[in-house]
Structure formats: structure tokens, C-alpha cells
Amino acid sequence: MQPVPGIPVSIIIPNYNYARFLKRSIDSALEQDYPDVEVVVVDDASQDNSTTIMNSYGDRILACPRAQNGGHAAAFNTGFAASSGRIVLFLDADDFLYPTAVSRIVDTWDAATAQVQSRLHIVDERQRIKDVFPPPELPFDSGDVMPKLLHKGRYQTTVTSGLAFDRTTLESIMPIPEPEFRQGADGYLATLAPMYGHVQSIDECVGAYRIHGANHSVFGEKLAERARWRITHDFRRMQALSDQASGIGLTIVPSEAVRHDPLHLEERLASLCADRRQHPVANDSRLALGVAGAVASLEMTASLRRRAVLAAWFLSVGCCRGKWRRQCCRGSSTPRRDRHF
């Protein structure tokens, strides 16, 4: 791998009502040990004192206040249009980077790179480290991940603050559709970027992913609502991938691809068990989802134990009845963090 020296980097921080975390996020971007970093802060019409905090940095940052709230995709689009770096990071305003993050990303970069993905420490509101995301036992998918994407619509990656993108790649897939990706804009980018180059992975933690009571990741306490959102998000990602892929001669059938994805099937099964009336896929059955999920679990790139536990969960929920099934759904096989990209 031949590193490319002297690459200008942009860190874009989309913010909405995260004044209590925003300063830590901006400071972490400004404190990078890499010399050529541009910091762009997009305030998406916050109603707290975020604008005051943003403006206090003067010309140390490029401030982009939005007049109307547009959501995740709108803030990403605004920040990208204002940025100039050849490598672009989107740092959620409640997360923060470690000082060597950009240097590590640039060291990993080469001419074929479309995306670099890194692990993050999971921290609480007081910045106490609780875990690592993704878990170390789940290896990243690297290199050409398109075969896996076309097969099941997903590969092992991470969330917003652990991703960095090639500017030319982003120019090919942005702007992000704003109504469809008001939440989960990182999922759109990480799904489409691999069509334009390789995915490189850093197995160490380059920053912190904060879990707290207000962020989107923890609305999963409402099982059915969380599951329905993720199902819809997956179908939107798959449709975006299908549309983009057709332009370069590739074919993906969204409804088929997701049937090989255990995370998607888990949400389908949980949604169906929790509230059949509002379940978004009309013809689903517990047994069919349970069997499909068990088969998909055994195809995962994970330890034998993890695959076996997940397959057993699918079969239990798919075949069991009544109270036991509801207990299995509540005790889902994977942690209640934002596992979607």
C-alpha cells in the first residue's frame, strides 16, 4: 500500500440540539495532530444554545447555520457542499475523536480507497468507556466488499463517527435524499461508497461513540418502533444501492438481498412478534423468518459460538408460541446499540 502524503481533510460536524456535547466534539476536531484539517460545523436550526457555542470559535471553524431543520441528510449535504477536503469525515456532535484519528486514517489511505472505517469506544454521558463498537470479535469487511453488498445488502462496518470517505466518491453519490434519510444518512453513504473503491479498516479505536438518553440509537427501548424504523431504513438503503448499481451495470433485488442479512431478518421477526398490525411487510410469517434468519446467521463472518447463538434465537422465536416467544423477542440476540450503518 502506497500512502498519499499531504491530503487535506475535512471534518464535518452535523448538530441539532446537542449544545451540551458540541464543544467537546469541535475541540476534538481542532486538536488533531494532523496539520491540514478543516472543521465544518452545521447547526440544523437548533433550539438550544448550540449556535452561540458554534459562533464562539470564530474563524477556527467554518460555521454553517441552517435556517430550517432538515435532519441528518440535509445537514450532511450542507456540510459537504461547504467543505473542500479530499478526505471527508462526518463526526456526530455528541461524539468525539482522539487526537491521532486523522493521522491514522491518512496513514491507511491509498489511491484505491473509497472509505476508511475504524472502531470506536462506546462512552456514556460522562465519557466513561463502556465497550467497543463494533465488538472486537466481529472482524471488519475490507477491500472489495461489493460481492457481500450485492448478496445481502450489508457488510461489517461502523457508524457515522468511525467513517471517512474519498471526496470523489462522495461527489458520485451525494446529495443524500433528504426525506428518505432524515435519520441514518451514514447508512446511505456506507452502502453506496464501496461501488467506487476499496474499504480500508483500522482495528483500533480512533474516537468515542456516545450513548445517552437523547440520541437516536437508544430509542430501541420501544421494540416495535425501533424495528419498524430499521426495516424501512434497510429497504431505503437497498433501493438506493439498486438505483446506483444499475448505472454501472450491476443488478441487486432489494427484497432478495435482505433475506440473506441476519440483522435485517432479526428486526423483521421482532417487529412481527411485537405488533403484527403495524408490521411493514405484509406477507411475513414467523416460521419463514426464523428459518431464513438461522440460515443467514450461519453464513456470518463471526465466531462459531456467535453464529450458533444467533441461529438458535431465530429458531426459538420462529417456532415458539405465546409468552416464551415474547421473552425471546425482548432478549434479542444482539446488543441494543445502533447496529446499522
N, C-alpha and C positions, 0 to 999 in steps of 0.2 A: 504494500500500500504506500503510495506516494502522497504525503500530506501537502496541502496547498497553503503556502505561507501568506500572511498579511491579508486575511479575509475580513472585510468589515462585517460586523454582526449587529443586528437589531434585536432588542428585547422589547416586546410589545406587552403591556400590562393592561388588560381589559378590566374595568372596575365598575361595580354597581353596589352602592351602599355598604362598602367594606372599609369605611374610614378607620375602624379600629385595627385593621391589619395592613392598610395600604402603605404606611410609612416603612414598615419592615420589608415589604415587597420591593418598593422603589429603592430603598437603601441597598438591598442585596444586589440589585441590578447595577447600581452605580459603583459598588465595591468589588466588581470583578477584577481579577488580576490581569486580564487580557486588555491590551491598550486601545483597541478600536471597537468600542461598544457604543451604540446609540440606544437611548432609552426613550420609548414612546409610551405615554400613559393615556389611555382612552377612558374618560368618565362617561358612562352611559346614562346621563341625566339622573345622577344620584340625588337622594333627598336628605342625606346626612351631610357632614362637613367634608366629604371627600374632595370637593373642588378646592376648598381652602388648603388642604394638605397638598394637593397636586400643584397648585399655584405657588406654594412656598418654595418650591425647588427652582423657580426661575428658569434660566436658560440651561440648567444642568440636564433638563429633560425636554422632550417635545410633547407639550400638553395638547390633547385633542378632546375638548369637551363636546359632547353630543347634546343637541337641543331636546331631543325626544328619546325615550328609552326604546331600544330596538332589540335587545337581547344579545346573546353570545355571538352569533354570526355577524350581526351588524357591527358590534364592537371590534371583532376580528377584522372585518372588511375596512373599517375606518382606520384602524392602526396600520394595516398593511399598506394602504394607499399613501399614508404619510411617511412610511419608513423607506430606508434606502439600502439596508444591509444585504449582502449576498447570502448570509445565513440568517434565518429568522426564527426566533423563539417567541412563543406566546406563554407568558407567565401569569397564571391566575392571581388576582390581587390578594387572596388570602394565603397564598403560598410564598415561598422564598427560595432563592438559590444560594448555594455555598460559593465562596469567592473564586474557586477554581473551576466552576461549572463550564464557563465558555471556553476556557483553555482546553479542558478535556474534550469538549465537543470538536473544537478546531483540530486538535491533535488526531482525532478519529476520522476526520473528514478526508475524502479524496474526490477525484473528478467525477466518479460514477455515483456519488451519494445523492439520494433524494431526501433522506430523512435519517436523523440520529435519534435513538431512544435510550433513555437512561432510567435507572431505578431511583426511587425517592424514598426518603424516610417518611413514615406517617407520624405526624405530631398532633398533639392536642392544642387547645387554645393557648396554653402557656408554653408551647414549643417543646414539650417533653416528648422524646422519641418513644413511640409505642410499637412500631413494626416497620416493615419494608414493603414497598409496593413497586412492581408485582413481587410476590413472595419469592425468595431466592430459589426455592425448589421448582419454580416454573421458568424454564430457560426461554430467553427471548428468541424469536424467529428473526434471522438475519439474512442478508444477501438478497437474492431474488425471491420475494415472498408471494409473487403473483400466482404460482400454482396453488398455494394454500388459500389465497383470497378467492380465486375462481372456484375452488372446490367447496369451501364452507363459509366464505364471506367474512373471515376473521383470521388474524394471526396474533401471536403473543406480542403485545406492545404495551404501552402505558398511557397515562392521562396527560392532559394539556402541558403541565409544567415540566414534564420529562421528555418533551419532544422538541426537535429543532429541524427546520426544513430549508431546502435549497430554494432560493428566490425564483429561479426559472421554473421550477416545479410548481410553486405556488401561483405563478402567473398563468400556468396552464389550467389550474383548477379553481381559481378564485375569480370573481367574488363567490362566497358561500351563499347558497339560497337562504335568505333570512327568515321567512316564515317557517320553513321546514326545520331549521336548525337554530331556533331561538335558544334552545339548550343543546349541549352536546356538539358544538361546532368542531371540537378536536376530533370527534369520531369521523366527521366528513373528511377532514384533511388526512388523517392517518389511513383511511380507507382508499383514498384516491392517489395519494403521493407515490406509492410503490409502482404505479404504472410508468413512472418517469425516471426510475433509477433504483439503486440498491438501498436497503435499510441497514444501517450500521448500529451496533449495540454497545452500550457501556454498562457493565455489570455492577459498578459501584454507584452509590447514591450521590447525586450531584446537587440535591436540594431537598426541600421538605414540602410534603403534601399535607395540608392541614385539614383535619376532620373536626367539625364543630356543628353546633345545632342549627346553623342557618344555611349551610351550603347544600347544593343540590344532591350530593352523594348520599346524604343521610335521610332523605325523605323516604327511603326504603323501609322505614318502620311501618308505613302503610303498604302492606304487601301487595295488594291487588293494584293499587295506583302505581306503585313503582314498577311492577311487572308490565302493566299495560304501556307505560311510557317507554320502557326499554324495547318491547316488541315493536312498537311503532317506529322508534328510532332505528332499530335494525333494518326494518323494511325501507326506510328512507335512505339509509346508507347504501343498501343493496341496489335501490333504484338509481341512485347517483352513480354507483360503480358501473351498473349496466349501461347507463347512458354514456358515460365517459369511455368505457371499454369498446362500445360499438364504433366509436370514432376512430379507433386504431385497430379494428378488425378482430376484436375479441368478443366472445359471447358469454354472458352469465345470465342464468334464470334465477332471479331473487328467491322465489318460493322453493326452488330445489336446493340452492346453496345453503340456506339457513337450516335445512333438515340434517346437515352434517355438523352443525355447530351446537355443542352441548350447552353453552351458556345461553344461547337463544332458546333452545328447547326447554331448559330449566325454567326460564321466565314464562314460556307458553304454558307449561304444566302448572306452575304456581298460580298464574292468572286464572286458568280454567278451574282449578280447585277452589280458589278463594271467592270467585264471583263469576259464575258461568254466564249470567245475563249480560255482563258488560265485557266479556272476553272478546277481543277484536278479531279472532279468526274463527269463522262460523263453523267449519266442519271438523274442528279438532276433537279428538277423543283422548281420554286419559291413557288408555292402553296403548294406542298407536304412538303417542308422545313418549310414554315410558320406554317402549321398546326402541324407538328411534334414538332417544337420549342415551340409553345404555350402550347401543352400538357406537354412537358418536363418541361417547366417553372413552371407550377402549381404543379409539384412534388418536387420542390426545397425545401431545408431547409432554408427558408428565411421568412421575413415578408410578410403578405398578400399583402401589397402595392407593395413591390418589385416584387413579383411574377406576380401581375396583370399588372404592367408597362411592364415587360419583355414579357408577353404573348401578350399584345396589340401591342408591337413593332413588334413581329413576324407576327402577322396577318396583320398589316399595310403594312409591306414590302412584305409579301407574296401575298397580294391581290391588292395592289395599282399599278398604272402604271406611267411611264414617270418621270417627274420632281419630283413629290411627293415621289416616291419610292427612287429616288437617294438622296433626302433630308433625308429620314429616315435612309438610309444606312450610310450617313455621320454622323448623330447624333445617332450613335449606343447606345444601351441601357445601356452599362456599360462603366466605365472609360477607357481611353486609357493607361492603365498600363499593365504590363506583368501579365496577369491573369492565365497563365498556369503554372503548376508545372512540 
